[in-house]
Amino acid sequence: MKWLFFRRLRVAELIRGILISADDFQVEDVCRAMREAHGAAIGALVTFTGLVRERTLSTTDPNRDATADSSEVATLTLEHYPGMTEASIEKILDTAASRWPLLEIQVIHRVGTLAPADQIVLVAVASAHRDAAFAAAEFVMDYLKTDAVFWKKEQTAQRTHWVQSTRNDHERALKWRDKNDSA
């Protein structure tokens, strides 16, 4: 397995992990490691796995919602800027950790050229309580879509284009912000 970047840190009692990799990941391996690390302290372990869709619902205009101008996706190529990408994800995880009582947060994000149905991203959150785990996982995913430094290029039979966050992505992230939020 080729690891482009992996960092697993214990910050206070929270373990945070960020992995940027061209290789696929195994959700069950991440869950097993989290359960082994925390034992019975975990009351909830929430995972979200994002996959490459077979049809594009994206738009090149970030002010528009995704539309029905869908076409079959041949590939999705993800690029990142090493160091900057990880720093942007660390900021998201720091904010999540400041909002909810969490035991561990893991983010695995793939880069390179992927095909429909391939796994793109894993967000795994462990907490003593399900409400914190669900909310933190949703928060992290919403901000990964808008604030993490990745570039996505979609190839269809008709065209190749760079994918931008949609208005819906930004609205989902905006719902988490409050007056004192820096995320």
C-alpha positions as CSV (number, residue, x, y, z in Angstrom):
1,M,0.0,0.0,0.0
2,K,1.4,3.4,-1.0
3,W,0.9,6.0,1.7
4,L,1.4,9.6,0.5
5,F,0.7,11.0,3.9
6,F,-0.3,9.5,7.2
7,R,-0.5,11.1,10.6
8,R,-2.1,9.7,13.7
9,L,-1.8,11.9,16.7
10,R,-3.1,11.9,20.2
11,V,-4.1,15.4,21.2
12,A,-5.2,15.4,24.8
13,E,-7.3,12.3,24.9
14,L,-8.5,12.6,21.2
15,I,-6.7,10.6,18.5
16,R,-6.8,12.3,15.1
17,G,-5.7,10.6,11.9
18,I,-5.3,12.0,8.3
19,L,-4.3,9.8,5.4
20,I,-4.0,10.9,1.8
21,S,-3.3,7.9,-0.4
22,A,-3.6,6.7,-4.0
23,D,-4.5,3.3,-2.6
24,D,-7.9,2.0,-1.6
25,F,-8.7,1.6,2.1
26,Q,-10.6,-1.0,4.2
27,V,-13.3,0.6,6.4
28,E,-13.3,-2.5,8.7
29,D,-9.6,-2.1,9.4
30,V,-10.1,1.5,10.5
31,C,-13.1,0.5,12.7
32,R,-11.1,-2.4,14.3
33,A,-8.2,-0.1,15.1
34,M,-10.5,2.4,16.7
35,R,-12.3,-0.2,18.8
36,E,-8.9,-1.7,19.9
37,A,-7.6,1.8,20.9
38,H,-10.7,2.8,22.9
39,G,-12.4,-0.4,24.0
40,A,-15.6,0.0,26.0
41,A,-15.2,3.8,26.1
42,I,-16.8,3.9,22.6
43,G,-20.5,4.2,22.7
44,A,-20.8,5.0,19.0
45,L,-18.6,4.6,15.9
46,V,-19.9,6.4,12.9
47,T,-18.4,6.0,9.4
48,F,-19.2,7.7,6.1
49,T,-17.7,6.4,2.9
50,G,-17.9,8.5,-0.2
51,L,-17.8,6.8,-3.6
52,V,-17.4,7.9,-7.2
53,R,-20.8,8.2,-8.8
54,E,-21.5,6.6,-12.1
55,R,-23.3,9.7,-13.4
56,T,-22.2,13.2,-12.9
57,L,-24.5,15.6,-11.1
58,S,-21.9,18.3,-10.8
59,T,-21.8,21.7,-12.4
60,T,-19.0,24.0,-13.4
61,D,-20.8,27.0,-11.9
62,P,-20.5,27.0,-8.0
63,N,-23.5,29.3,-7.8
64,R,-25.8,26.7,-9.3
65,D,-27.2,23.6,-7.8
66,A,-26.2,20.3,-9.3
67,T,-28.4,19.8,-12.3
68,A,-29.9,16.9,-14.3
69,D,-27.3,17.5,-17.1
70,S,-25.8,14.2,-16.0
71,S,-23.6,12.0,-18.1
72,E,-21.8,8.8,-17.5
73,V,-18.5,9.3,-15.6
74,A,-15.5,7.5,-17.0
75,T,-13.0,8.6,-14.3
76,L,-12.6,11.1,-11.5
77,T,-9.1,12.4,-10.9
78,L,-8.3,13.9,-7.5
79,E,-5.2,16.0,-7.0
80,H,-3.9,17.7,-3.8
81,Y,-1.2,20.0,-2.6
82,P,0.9,18.0,0.0
83,G,1.1,19.8,3.3
84,M,-1.6,22.3,2.4
85,T,-4.3,19.6,2.1
86,E,-3.4,18.0,5.4
87,A,-3.4,21.4,7.1
88,S,-6.9,22.2,5.8
89,I,-8.2,18.9,7.1
90,E,-6.4,19.3,10.5
91,K,-8.3,22.6,10.9
92,I,-11.6,20.9,10.2
93,L,-10.8,18.1,12.7
94,D,-9.7,20.7,15.3
95,T,-13.0,22.5,15.0
96,A,-15.0,19.2,15.3
97,A,-13.0,18.3,18.4
98,S,-13.8,21.6,20.0
99,R,-17.5,21.2,19.4
100,W,-18.1,17.6,20.5
101,P,-16.7,15.1,23.0
102,L,-14.9,12.7,20.7
103,L,-12.4,9.9,21.3
104,E,-11.1,9.7,17.7
105,I,-11.5,11.1,14.2
106,Q,-10.0,9.5,11.1
107,V,-10.1,10.9,7.6
108,I,-8.8,8.9,4.7
109,H,-9.0,10.6,1.3
110,R,-7.8,9.1,-1.9
111,V,-6.0,10.9,-4.8
112,G,-5.2,9.8,-8.3
113,T,-7.5,8.5,-11.0
114,L,-10.6,6.6,-9.8
115,A,-13.4,4.8,-11.5
116,P,-17.2,4.7,-10.8
117,A,-17.9,2.9,-7.5
118,D,-14.4,3.4,-6.2
119,Q,-14.1,4.7,-2.6
120,I,-12.9,8.3,-2.4
121,V,-13.2,9.3,1.3
122,L,-13.7,7.8,4.7
123,V,-14.7,9.8,7.8
124,A,-14.7,7.7,10.9
125,V,-15.7,9.2,14.3
126,A,-15.7,7.5,17.7
127,S,-17.4,9.0,20.8
128,A,-19.0,7.8,23.9
129,H,-22.3,9.2,22.6
130,R,-24.1,8.7,19.2
131,D,-25.3,12.3,18.8
132,A,-21.7,13.6,19.0
133,A,-20.4,10.9,16.6
134,F,-23.1,11.5,14.0
135,A,-22.9,15.3,14.2
136,A,-19.1,15.3,14.0
137,A,-19.0,13.0,11.1
138,E,-21.5,15.1,9.2
139,F,-19.7,18.3,10.1
140,V,-16.3,16.9,8.9
141,M,-17.8,15.7,5.6
142,D,-19.6,18.9,5.0
143,Y,-16.4,20.9,5.4
144,L,-14.3,18.4,3.4
145,K,-16.5,19.2,0.5
146,T,-15.8,23.0,0.7
147,D,-12.6,23.7,2.7
148,A,-10.2,20.8,2.1
149,V,-7.6,21.5,-0.6
150,F,-8.4,19.0,-3.3
151,W,-8.9,19.4,-7.1
152,K,-11.3,17.1,-8.9
153,K,-11.4,16.5,-12.6
154,E,-14.2,14.5,-14.1
155,Q,-13.9,12.7,-17.4
156,T,-17.1,11.8,-19.3
157,A,-17.6,10.7,-22.9
158,Q,-18.5,14.3,-23.7
159,R,-15.9,16.3,-21.9
160,T,-13.3,16.7,-19.2
161,H,-14.0,19.4,-16.6
162,W,-12.9,20.5,-13.1
163,V,-15.6,19.9,-10.5
164,Q,-16.3,22.7,-8.0
165,S,-18.3,22.7,-4.8
166,T,-22.0,23.3,-5.4
167,R,-24.2,25.9,-3.8
168,N,-25.7,23.0,-1.8
169,D,-22.2,22.0,-0.5
170,H,-21.6,25.6,0.7
171,E,-25.1,25.8,2.3
172,R,-24.5,22.6,4.2
173,A,-21.2,23.9,5.6
174,L,-22.7,27.3,6.3
175,K,-25.4,25.7,8.6
176,W,-22.6,24.8,11.0
177,R,-21.1,28.3,11.3
178,D,-21.9,30.6,14.2
179,K,-20.7,34.0,15.1
180,N,-17.6,32.7,16.8
181,D,-16.7,30.0,14.3
182,S,-13.4,30.1,12.4
183,A,-13.9,27.0,10.3
